[in-house]
Amino acid sequence: MKIIVPMAGRGSRLRPHSLTVPKPLIPVAGEPIVHRLVKDIAKVLKQPIEEIAFVLGDPAWFGDEVVSSLESLAEGLGAKASIYRQDQPLGTGHAIMSAAPSLSGPAVIAYADTLIRAEFDLDPLADSVIWTKRVPNPEAYGVVNLNDKGEIKELVEKPDNFVSDQAVIGIYYYKDVAVLKDKLQEVLEENIMNGGEYQINDGIKKMMAEGRIFKTGTVDEWMDCGNKEVTIETNGKMLQFLHDDGEQLVADTAKLENASIIPPCFIGENVTLRNVTIGPHVSVGAGTVIEDSTIKNSLIQAHSHIKNVQLDEAMIGNHVSYDGQFTKVSLGDYTKLEK
């Protein structure tokens, strides 16, 4: 089994945090988004992963440090890491085809801006499984249209009339991803574009036209990391899952001085908490110092110094110095706000 991860986008909706760190590598609940995504997919698949192919953007942005992080992720799962570059932002189908040499055999394609919780077995009769989540407002999503056999007969983008409540979340399994590769090659050669981009859906439509069987795999939780608000929400959900699973979330090296921690919270290595109440649903990255503060429902990255704050629904980057009165802040890396 292979996992293909297109992750070349700059993550503009998550600025300022994605100005200095590629969005898929921003930590949520103490671990980068793409690391959590790949590990969770491997857990669902319940079979060895032989290769993980990452499709990155400009080397000036996705540089050696990013590549090293992804290679370590793959090695930790016993897999080979393959690194590809998408030289132009020409859509989801174009991103997948940037990894053409790896597009053979059984594979999962997963876009690196979402996290899941799921337990199911892949249908051996399906040529493809499209993972979905039941949503209360399907008109806001791309959804699947099913036939009376429970097979996907159509993908419908933001339907005006009810089609189904199963939204496509951007994770796909292919029994042989080479079939999708061939169809996407046709899309490129025929210059089939939507919104000025080559889309994976056009390759899927060509597969469906040949009678390929598509089934759904419904996830229990679908957690987005597209912007600050939903990333904070996802951080809280993931912390709760990890807490319920019995994982240790507070590092042994954390220094707690008159500190009250309301779980679930992630407290990283060598964090100092002094005269604070933290939680629930707070992540604090390694080496950060927090003093004389009350913080809940927030995400604070590494090596920052926070004091005299009352924070709720805040997101603070790396190497930030913040001493102030605002509550729902969003501060990127190396920001300095002091009295």
C-alpha positions as CSV (number, residue, x, y, z in Angstrom):
1,M,0.0,0.0,0.0
2,K,1.1,3.5,-0.8
3,I,0.0,6.9,0.5
4,I,0.1,9.9,-1.8
5,V,0.0,13.3,0.0
6,P,-0.4,16.5,-2.1
7,M,0.7,19.4,0.1
8,A,2.1,22.1,-2.1
9,G,-0.4,24.8,-1.2
10,R,0.7,27.8,0.9
11,G,-2.2,27.7,3.3
12,S,-3.3,31.4,2.8
13,R,-6.4,31.0,5.0
14,L,-4.2,30.2,8.0
15,R,-2.0,33.2,7.7
16,P,-0.1,34.6,9.6
17,H,0.9,31.1,10.9
18,S,1.5,29.7,7.4
19,L,3.7,32.6,6.4
20,T,6.7,31.0,8.1
21,V,5.7,27.3,8.5
22,P,4.0,25.3,5.7
23,K,0.4,24.6,6.9
24,P,0.7,20.8,6.9
25,L,3.6,21.1,9.4
26,I,1.8,23.4,11.9
27,P,1.4,21.3,15.1
28,V,-2.0,20.4,16.3
29,A,-2.2,18.7,19.7
30,G,1.6,18.6,19.7
31,E,2.2,17.0,16.3
32,P,2.3,18.4,12.8
33,I,-1.0,18.1,10.9
34,V,0.5,15.9,8.1
35,H,2.1,13.6,10.6
36,R,-1.2,13.0,12.4
37,L,-3.0,12.5,9.1
38,V,-0.6,9.9,7.7
39,K,-0.4,8.0,11.0
40,D,-4.2,7.9,11.3
41,I,-4.6,6.7,7.7
42,A,-2.0,4.0,8.3
43,K,-4.0,2.9,11.4
44,V,-7.2,2.7,9.4
45,L,-5.7,0.7,6.6
46,K,-4.4,-2.0,9.0
47,Q,-1.7,-3.1,6.5
48,P,2.0,-2.3,5.8
49,I,2.8,1.0,4.0
50,E,5.6,0.5,1.5
51,E,5.8,4.1,0.2
52,I,4.6,7.6,1.1
53,A,4.9,10.1,-1.7
54,F,4.7,13.8,-0.7
55,V,4.0,16.4,-3.4
56,L,5.6,19.7,-2.3
57,G,5.7,23.2,-3.7
58,D,8.6,25.6,-4.2
59,P,11.9,24.4,-2.6
60,A,12.4,27.8,-1.2
61,W,9.3,27.3,0.9
62,F,9.3,23.5,1.3
63,G,13.0,23.2,2.0
64,D,15.5,20.7,3.4
65,E,14.0,20.8,6.9
66,V,10.5,20.0,5.6
67,V,11.9,17.1,3.5
68,S,13.8,15.7,6.5
69,S,10.7,15.9,8.6
70,L,8.7,14.0,6.0
71,E,11.4,11.4,5.5
72,S,11.5,10.7,9.2
73,L,7.7,10.4,9.2
74,A,7.8,7.7,6.5
75,E,10.7,5.9,8.0
76,G,8.8,5.7,11.3
77,L,6.0,3.8,9.5
78,G,8.5,1.5,7.8
79,A,7.9,3.1,4.5
80,K,10.1,4.7,1.7
81,A,9.6,8.5,1.4
82,S,9.4,9.9,-2.2
83,I,9.5,13.7,-2.6
84,Y,7.9,15.4,-5.7
85,R,7.4,19.0,-6.6
86,Q,4.3,20.6,-8.1
87,D,5.9,23.4,-10.1
88,Q,2.6,25.3,-10.7
89,P,-0.6,25.6,-8.6
90,L,-2.8,23.9,-11.3
91,G,-5.2,22.0,-9.1
92,T,-5.7,18.7,-7.4
93,G,-5.4,16.5,-10.5
94,H,-2.2,18.2,-11.5
95,A,-0.8,17.8,-8.0
96,I,-1.4,14.0,-8.1
97,M,0.2,13.7,-11.5
98,S,3.3,15.4,-10.2
99,A,3.9,12.1,-8.3
100,A,3.3,10.1,-11.5
101,P,6.3,7.6,-10.9
102,S,4.6,6.5,-7.7
103,L,1.1,6.1,-9.1
104,S,0.8,2.3,-9.3
105,G,-0.8,-0.4,-7.2
106,P,-3.1,0.1,-4.2
107,A,-2.9,3.6,-2.8
108,V,-4.6,6.2,-0.7
109,I,-4.5,9.8,-1.8
110,A,-5.0,12.3,1.1
111,Y,-4.9,16.1,1.1
112,A,-2.9,17.4,4.0
113,D,-5.4,19.9,5.5
114,T,-7.7,17.6,7.4
115,L,-7.6,15.1,10.2
116,I,-9.9,12.0,10.7
117,R,-11.0,9.5,13.2
118,A,-12.3,6.3,11.6
119,E,-12.6,2.5,11.9
120,F,-13.7,0.5,8.9
121,D,-12.5,-2.2,6.4
122,L,-11.9,-1.4,2.7
123,D,-14.4,-3.1,0.4
124,P,-12.5,-5.6,-1.6
125,L,-15.0,-5.4,-4.5
126,A,-14.5,-1.6,-4.9
127,D,-12.2,-0.1,-7.5
128,S,-12.1,3.0,-5.3
129,V,-13.3,4.2,-1.9
130,I,-14.1,7.8,-1.3
131,W,-14.1,8.8,2.3
132,T,-17.1,10.9,3.4
133,K,-18.6,12.4,6.5
134,R,-22.3,13.0,7.1
135,V,-22.9,16.7,7.5
136,P,-26.0,18.8,8.4
137,N,-25.5,21.2,5.6
138,P,-24.6,19.3,2.4
139,E,-25.3,22.3,0.2
140,A,-22.0,23.7,1.4
141,Y,-19.9,20.7,0.3
142,G,-19.2,18.4,-2.6
143,V,-21.3,15.3,-1.9
144,V,-21.7,11.8,-3.3
145,N,-24.8,10.6,-5.1
146,L,-25.4,6.8,-4.5
147,N,-27.4,4.2,-6.5
148,D,-29.6,1.6,-4.9
149,K,-26.5,-0.7,-4.4
150,G,-24.8,1.9,-2.2
151,E,-22.3,2.7,-5.0
152,I,-21.3,6.2,-5.9
153,K,-22.7,7.1,-9.3
154,E,-21.9,10.8,-9.2
155,L,-20.0,13.6,-7.4
156,V,-22.1,16.7,-7.0
157,E,-20.5,20.0,-6.0
158,K,-22.5,22.2,-3.5
159,P,-25.9,20.9,-4.7
160,D,-28.9,23.3,-4.8
161,N,-31.3,20.4,-4.1
162,F,-30.7,17.5,-1.7
163,V,-28.6,14.7,-3.2
164,S,-27.1,13.1,0.0
165,D,-25.6,14.2,3.3
166,Q,-22.3,12.5,2.7
167,A,-19.6,15.1,2.1
168,V,-16.3,14.3,0.3
169,I,-13.4,15.0,2.7
170,G,-10.5,14.7,0.3
171,I,-9.2,11.2,1.1
172,Y,-9.5,8.4,-1.6
173,Y,-8.5,4.8,-1.9
174,Y,-7.7,3.1,-5.2
175,K,-7.3,-0.6,-5.7
176,D,-4.9,0.4,-8.6
177,V,-4.1,4.0,-8.6
178,A,-2.6,3.6,-12.1
179,V,-6.1,3.6,-13.5
180,L,-6.6,7.1,-12.0
181,K,-3.2,8.1,-13.4
182,D,-4.3,7.1,-16.9
183,K,-7.6,9.1,-16.6
184,L,-5.8,12.2,-15.2
185,Q,-3.4,12.0,-18.1
186,E,-6.4,12.1,-20.4
187,V,-7.7,15.2,-18.5
188,L,-4.3,16.9,-19.0
189,E,-4.1,16.0,-22.7
190,E,-7.7,17.1,-23.3
191,N,-7.1,20.3,-21.3
192,I,-10.2,19.7,-19.2
193,M,-10.1,22.5,-16.6
194,N,-12.5,23.8,-13.9
195,G,-11.8,27.1,-12.4
196,G,-8.5,27.2,-14.4
197,E,-7.3,24.0,-12.7
198,Y,-7.1,20.3,-13.4
199,Q,-9.2,18.5,-10.9
200,I,-9.1,15.0,-9.5
201,N,-12.9,14.8,-10.0
202,D,-12.6,14.8,-13.7
203,G,-10.3,11.8,-13.6
204,I,-12.9,10.1,-11.2
205,K,-15.7,10.9,-13.7
206,K,-13.8,9.2,-16.5
207,M,-13.3,6.1,-14.3
208,M,-17.1,6.1,-13.4
209,A,-17.9,6.3,-17.2
210,E,-16.0,3.0,-17.7
211,G,-18.1,1.3,-15.0
212,R,-15.5,1.3,-12.2
213,I,-17.1,0.6,-8.8
214,F,-16.8,3.4,-6.2
215,K,-17.9,3.0,-2.6
216,T,-18.0,5.2,0.4
217,G,-16.0,4.9,3.6
218,T,-17.7,7.0,6.3
219,V,-15.4,8.5,8.9
220,D,-16.5,9.2,12.5
221,E,-14.8,12.6,12.7
222,W,-13.6,15.0,10.0
223,M,-11.5,17.8,11.4
224,D,-10.5,20.7,9.2
225,C,-7.3,22.8,9.6
226,G,-8.1,25.4,7.0
227,N,-8.2,28.6,9.1
228,K,-7.5,29.8,12.7
229,E,-11.0,29.1,14.1
230,V,-11.4,25.6,12.8
231,T,-7.8,24.7,13.6
232,I,-8.4,25.7,17.3
233,E,-11.5,23.6,17.2
234,T,-9.7,20.7,15.7
235,N,-6.9,21.0,18.3
236,G,-9.5,20.7,21.1
237,K,-11.2,17.7,19.5
238,M,-7.9,15.9,18.9
239,L,-6.8,16.6,22.5
240,Q,-10.0,15.0,23.8
241,F,-9.5,11.9,21.6
242,L,-5.9,11.5,22.8
243,H,-6.9,12.0,26.4
244,D,-9.7,9.4,26.1
245,D,-7.2,7.0,24.5
246,G,-5.0,7.4,27.7
247,E,-2.1,9.1,26.0
248,Q,0.3,11.1,28.2
249,L,-0.1,14.7,27.1
250,V,2.0,16.5,29.7
251,A,5.8,16.1,29.2
252,D,7.8,14.9,32.2
253,T,10.2,17.8,31.6
254,A,7.5,20.4,32.0
255,K,8.1,22.8,34.9
256,L,4.9,23.5,36.8
257,E,5.0,26.3,39.5
258,N,1.6,27.0,41.0
259,A,0.1,25.8,37.8
260,S,-3.4,24.3,37.4
261,I,-4.0,22.2,34.3
262,I,-7.5,21.4,33.3
263,P,-7.4,18.4,30.9
264,P,-7.2,17.7,28.1
265,C,-4.1,19.7,27.4
266,F,-0.8,19.1,25.6
267,I,2.2,20.5,27.4
268,G,5.4,20.0,25.4
269,E,9.0,19.4,26.5
270,N,10.7,22.0,28.8
271,V,7.6,24.2,29.0
272,T,7.4,26.4,32.1
273,L,4.0,27.2,33.6
274,R,4.2,29.7,36.4
275,N,1.1,31.1,38.3
276,V,-1.3,29.9,35.5
277,T,-4.5,28.1,34.9
278,I,-4.3,26.2,31.6
279,G,-7.2,24.4,29.9
280,P,-9.2,22.8,28.8
281,H,-8.2,22.2,25.2
282,V,-4.9,24.0,25.1
283,S,-1.7,22.9,23.4
284,V,1.7,24.4,24.4
285,G,4.8,23.8,22.3
286,A,8.3,22.9,23.6
287,G,10.3,25.5,25.4
288,T,7.4,28.0,25.9
289,V,7.1,30.0,29.1
290,I,3.7,31.1,30.3
291,E,3.3,33.3,33.4
292,D,0.5,34.9,35.4
293,S,-2.1,33.9,32.9
294,T,-5.4,32.0,32.3
295,I,-5.7,30.2,28.9
296,K,-8.3,27.9,27.4
297,N,-9.3,26.6,24.0
298,S,-6.0,27.8,22.5
299,L,-3.0,26.7,20.5
300,I,0.5,28.1,21.4
301,Q,3.6,26.9,19.6
302,A,7.2,26.5,20.6
303,H,9.7,28.8,22.4
304,S,7.3,31.7,23.0
305,H,7.0,33.8,26.2
306,I,3.4,34.6,27.3
307,K,2.5,36.5,30.4
308,N,-0.3,38.6,31.9
309,V,-3.0,37.3,29.5
310,Q,-6.5,35.9,29.6
311,L,-6.7,33.9,26.4
312,D,-9.6,32.0,24.8
313,E,-9.7,30.8,21.2
314,A,-6.2,32.1,20.6
315,M,-3.5,30.9,18.2
316,I,0.1,31.9,18.8
317,G,3.1,30.9,16.8
318,N,6.7,30.2,17.5
319,H,9.2,32.6,19.2
320,V,6.4,35.0,20.2
321,S,6.7,37.5,23.0
322,Y,3.2,38.6,24.2
323,D,2.3,40.6,27.3
324,G,-1.2,42.0,26.8
325,Q,-4.9,42.2,27.3
326,F,-6.5,40.9,24.1
327,T,-8.3,37.5,24.3
328,K,-8.9,36.0,20.8
329,V,-5.5,36.8,19.3
330,S,-3.8,35.2,16.2
331,L,-0.1,35.9,16.3
332,G,2.4,34.6,13.8
333,D,6.0,33.5,14.4
334,Y,8.4,36.1,16.0
335,T,5.7,38.6,16.8
336,K,6.5,40.8,19.8
337,L,3.8,42.6,21.7
338,E,4.8,44.0,25.1
339,K,3.8,46.9,27.4
